[in-house]
């Protein structure tokens, strides 16, 4: 073999070795970058309460929560005092629900006299120890 062929083969070999090492290190560097990115976005689990701890809270709620819940319940009953008695229904009308504070939704048929129904509803409200003038009535005609 001539010297020129040997030199060309050596140059080709060196170039191939450089390419192989470059690919190996480039892939490794690429994998390191991927791993670094994964490590940056990995979310650690947040410790939560055990079932027994949650059960304990439900069985023995703290006093402040009990007071807050009682206050919210009392506030609601102040603006919706008949809530616990609803729905209320007779053969002539149905008091369905509160649509807003102190406003009752009442379903009646087309043939009913709404003024008579309003008087009956006011009597029912009085029977619940509530002051009827505080309430508004929204009549809805049922089919």
Residue frames as qw, qx, qy, qz and C-alpha x, y, z in Angstrom:
[[0.000, 0.888, 0.459, 0.000, 0.00, 0.00, 0.00],
 [0.401, 0.512, -0.034, 0.759, 1.20, 3.39, -0.81],
 [0.255, -0.169, -0.468, 0.829, 1.79, 6.05, 1.78],
 [0.270, -0.112, -0.151, -0.944, -1.01, 8.20, 0.34],
 [0.630, -0.306, -0.608, -0.374, -3.57, 5.42, 0.84],
 [0.538, -0.266, -0.649, 0.468, -2.36, 4.89, 4.42],
 [0.068, -0.059, -0.234, 0.968, -2.70, 8.61, 5.19],
 [0.452, -0.196, -0.346, -0.799, -6.21, 8.73, 3.69],
 [0.663, -0.310, -0.678, -0.074, -7.25, 5.67, 5.72],
 [0.398, -0.204, -0.538, 0.714, -5.82, 7.23, 8.92],
 [0.140, -0.038, 0.023, -0.989, -7.65, 10.51, 8.23],
 [0.586, -0.257, -0.510, -0.576, -10.92, 8.64, 7.56],
 [0.617, -0.267, -0.698, 0.245, -10.42, 6.60, 10.76],
 [0.215, -0.126, -0.399, 0.883, -9.75, 9.71, 12.84],
 [0.333, -0.127, -0.184, -0.916, -12.79, 11.46, 11.36],
 [0.651, -0.288, -0.630, -0.309, -14.93, 8.40, 12.11],
 [0.511, -0.247, -0.639, 0.519, -13.63, 8.23, 15.70],
 [0.005, -0.032, -0.191, 0.981, -14.34, 11.95, 16.19],
 [0.494, -0.198, -0.386, -0.753, -17.86, 11.48, 14.82],
 [0.648, -0.288, -0.705, -0.001, -18.49, 8.47, 17.07],
 [0.370, -0.228, -0.536, 0.724, -17.26, 10.29, 20.19],
 [0.152, -0.055, -0.025, -0.987, -19.21, 13.43, 19.24],
 [0.584, -0.273, -0.523, -0.557, -22.43, 11.43, 18.81],
 [0.606, -0.293, -0.691, 0.262, -21.91, 9.58, 22.09],
 [0.263, -0.215, -0.405, 0.849, -21.23, 12.72, 24.10],
 [0.251, -0.119, -0.211, -0.937, -23.89, 14.75, 22.32],
 [0.611, -0.344, -0.626, -0.342, -26.51, 12.08, 23.10],
 [0.533, -0.316, -0.619, 0.483, -25.33, 11.88, 26.70],
 [0.081, -0.073, -0.168, 0.980, -25.46, 15.68, 27.02],
 [0.421, -0.232, -0.416, -0.772, -28.93, 15.66, 25.48],
 [0.632, -0.374, -0.678, -0.032, -30.10, 13.01, 27.97],
 [0.382, -0.222, -0.480, 0.758, -28.63, 15.04, 30.85],
 [0.144, -0.064, -0.053, -0.986, -30.57, 18.10, 29.73],
 [0.573, -0.313, -0.563, -0.507, -33.77, 16.04, 29.53],
 [0.604, -0.338, -0.655, 0.303, -33.17, 14.65, 33.02],
 [0.198, -0.100, -0.301, 0.928, -32.47, 18.14, 34.39],
 [0.350, -0.186, -0.265, -0.879, -35.73, 19.37, 32.88],
 [0.649, -0.346, -0.644, -0.211, -37.65, 16.43, 34.34],
 [0.497, -0.260, -0.576, 0.595, -36.10, 17.06, 37.77],
 [0.008, 0.019, -0.113, 0.993, -37.12, 20.71, 37.60],
 [0.509, -0.177, -0.269, -0.798, -40.76, 19.94, 36.84],
 [0.503, -0.204, -0.837, 0.074, -41.17, 16.94, 39.11],
 [0.434, -0.569, 0.064, -0.695, -43.74, 17.73, 41.77],
 [0.142, 0.125, -0.887, 0.421, -43.24, 16.25, 45.17],
 [0.405, -0.529, -0.710, -0.230, -46.34, 14.75, 46.73],
 [0.222, -0.520, 0.238, -0.790, -48.00, 17.00, 49.28],
 [0.152, -0.078, -0.915, 0.365, -48.46, 15.27, 52.59],
 [0.487, -0.405, -0.312, -0.708, -52.14, 14.93, 53.36],
 [0.490, -0.343, 0.554, -0.579, -53.97, 14.03, 56.48],
 [0.076, 0.020, -0.995, -0.056, -54.58, 10.40, 57.15],
 [0.445, -0.420, -0.623, -0.488, -58.10, 9.02, 57.20],
 [0.519, -0.490, -0.614, 0.337, -57.96, 8.77, 60.98],
 [0.217, -0.217, -0.162, 0.938, -56.96, 12.44, 61.27],
 [0.249, -0.188, -0.399, -0.862, -59.82, 13.47, 58.97],
 [0.524, -0.447, -0.706, -0.165, -62.22, 11.28, 60.89],
 [0.417, -0.379, -0.499, 0.658, -61.10, 12.88, 64.14],
 [0.000, -0.057, 0.051, 0.997, -61.84, 16.34, 62.70],
 [0.416, -0.295, -0.556, -0.656, -65.31, 15.24, 61.64],
 [0.578, -0.455, -0.669, 0.107, -66.04, 13.65, 64.99],
 [0.433, -0.675, -0.276, 0.529, -64.50, 16.47, 67.03],
 [0.389, 0.702, 0.186, 0.567, -64.60, 19.65, 64.89],
 [0.364, -0.044, -0.342, 0.865, -62.81, 22.61, 66.35],
 [0.026, -0.644, -0.583, 0.495, -64.93, 25.09, 68.26],
 [0.043, 0.483, -0.171, -0.858, -64.28, 27.97, 65.85],
 [0.132, -0.017, -0.787, -0.602, -65.59, 25.97, 62.87],
 [0.107, -0.504, -0.851, 0.106, -68.70, 25.00, 64.81],
 [0.013, -0.643, -0.309, 0.701, -69.38, 28.66, 65.67],
 [0.077, 0.337, -0.449, -0.824, -68.82, 29.73, 62.05],
 [0.130, -0.200, -0.890, -0.388, -71.16, 27.05, 60.71],
 [0.086, -0.601, -0.719, 0.340, -73.81, 27.98, 63.28],
 [0.019, 0.569, 0.039, -0.821, -73.51, 31.67, 62.34],
 [0.122, 0.145, -0.658, -0.728, -73.88, 30.88, 58.62],
 [0.138, -0.380, -0.907, -0.121, -76.89, 28.69, 59.34],
 [0.065, -0.646, -0.525, 0.550, -78.49, 31.39, 61.51],
 [0.046, 0.434, -0.235, -0.868, -77.80, 34.03, 58.85],
 [0.137, -0.070, -0.811, -0.565, -79.46, 31.87, 56.21],
 [0.153, -0.526, -0.832, 0.088, -82.48, 31.25, 58.38],
 [0.029, -0.552, -0.251, 0.795, -82.78, 34.99, 58.97],
 [0.239, 0.389, -0.362, -0.813, -83.21, 35.61, 55.26],
 [0.529, 0.017, -0.723, -0.443, -84.97, 32.28, 54.52],
 [0.362, -0.279, 0.636, -0.622, -86.96, 31.60, 57.71],
 [0.849, 0.101, 0.224, -0.468, -89.33, 29.05, 56.17],
 [0.380, 0.538, -0.723, -0.209, -86.59, 27.09, 54.45],
 [0.100, -0.172, 0.955, -0.219, -86.89, 24.11, 56.79],
 [0.522, 0.324, 0.607, -0.504, -90.67, 23.91, 56.12],
 [0.558, 0.586, -0.229, -0.541, -90.39, 23.85, 52.33],
 [0.211, -0.207, -0.465, -0.835, -91.77, 22.62, 50.09],
 [0.296, 0.261, 0.678, -0.620, -95.30, 23.09, 51.38],
 [0.192, -0.055, -0.698, -0.688, -98.20, 21.93, 49.23],
 [0.472, 0.270, 0.586, -0.600, -101.99, 21.96, 49.35],
 [0.517, 0.437, 0.717, 0.167, -104.56, 21.02, 46.75],
 [0.272, 0.925, 0.256, -0.069, -104.61, 24.67, 45.56],
 [0.238, 0.908, -0.325, 0.118, -100.94, 25.73, 45.58],
 [0.907, -0.134, -0.127, 0.379, -97.37, 24.67, 46.20],
 [0.133, -0.947, 0.293, 0.027, -94.77, 26.82, 47.94],
 [0.910, 0.322, -0.191, 0.179, -91.69, 25.43, 46.29],
 [0.731, -0.116, -0.137, 0.659, -88.59, 27.34, 47.39],
 [0.133, -0.856, -0.019, 0.499, -86.95, 30.70, 47.99],
 [0.683, 0.623, 0.153, 0.350, -85.82, 32.36, 44.81],
 [0.325, 0.502, -0.303, 0.742, -83.96, 35.06, 46.76],
 [0.146, -0.073, -0.657, 0.736, -83.96, 36.43, 50.28],
 [0.256, 0.339, 0.540, -0.726, -87.51, 36.63, 51.65],
 [0.540, 0.340, -0.272, -0.720, -89.08, 35.78, 48.28],
 [0.568, 0.018, 0.812, -0.134, -91.06, 32.56, 47.93],
 [0.285, 0.150, -0.681, -0.657, -91.91, 30.82, 44.67],
 [0.517, 0.190, 0.673, -0.493, -95.52, 29.63, 44.63],
 [0.080, -0.009, -0.813, -0.576, -97.03, 27.45, 41.93],
 [0.469, 0.347, 0.517, -0.627, -100.76, 27.80, 41.22],
 [0.401, 0.383, 0.755, 0.349, -103.07, 26.76, 38.42],
 [0.064, 0.251, 0.324, 0.910, -104.49, 29.35, 36.00],
 [0.374, -0.597, -0.570, -0.422, -107.93, 29.12, 37.53],
 [0.526, -0.495, -0.500, 0.479, -106.80, 30.07, 41.06],
 [0.052, -0.951, -0.098, -0.289, -107.35, 33.54, 42.45],
 [0.609, 0.291, -0.411, 0.613, -103.88, 34.70, 43.46],
 [0.213, -0.545, 0.266, -0.766, -105.19, 37.11, 46.11],
 [0.864, -0.362, -0.019, -0.349, -107.02, 34.27, 47.89],
 [0.904, 0.090, -0.291, 0.299, -103.92, 32.09, 47.65],
 [0.285, 0.511, -0.365, 0.724, -101.82, 34.91, 49.06],
 [0.542, -0.536, 0.193, -0.618, -104.16, 35.13, 52.09],
 [0.975, -0.178, -0.103, -0.079, -103.85, 31.37, 52.64],
 [0.726, 0.307, -0.330, 0.519, -100.07, 31.58, 52.38],
 [0.038, -0.594, 0.319, -0.737, -99.97, 34.47, 54.87],
 [0.787, -0.450, 0.090, -0.413, -102.00, 32.40, 57.34],
 [0.961, 0.020, -0.190, 0.199, -99.58, 29.52, 56.91],
 [0.447, 0.494, -0.337, 0.665, -96.60, 31.87, 57.42],
 [0.387, -0.599, 0.250, -0.654, -98.20, 33.23, 60.63],
 [0.941, -0.280, -0.055, -0.181, -98.69, 29.64, 61.83],
 [0.842, 0.158, -0.236, 0.459, -94.90, 29.30, 61.59],
 [0.445, -0.781, -0.145, 0.414, -94.42, 32.38, 63.84],
 [0.438, 0.012, 0.316, 0.841, -93.09, 34.44, 60.95],
 [0.180, 0.637, 0.210, -0.719, -94.23, 37.92, 59.98],
 [0.636, 0.472, 0.577, 0.201, -95.87, 37.61, 56.52],
 [0.287, 0.949, 0.051, -0.119, -95.35, 41.21, 55.30],
 [0.317, -0.697, 0.545, 0.341, -91.61, 40.53, 55.29],
 [0.532, 0.014, 0.786, 0.315, -92.12, 37.98, 52.54],
 [0.432, 0.439, -0.298, -0.729, -92.72, 38.55, 48.87],
 [0.711, 0.161, 0.680, -0.078, -94.52, 35.94, 46.79],
 [0.203, 0.420, -0.590, -0.659, -93.63, 35.18, 43.21],
 [0.776, 0.240, 0.464, -0.353, -96.50, 33.33, 41.59],
 [0.076, 0.332, -0.789, -0.510, -95.84, 30.90, 38.78],
 [0.799, 0.176, 0.073, -0.570, -98.59, 29.27, 36.81],
 [0.356, -0.230, 0.896, 0.130, -98.26, 25.53, 36.48],
 [0.408, 0.146, -0.613, -0.660, -99.59, 23.72, 33.44]]
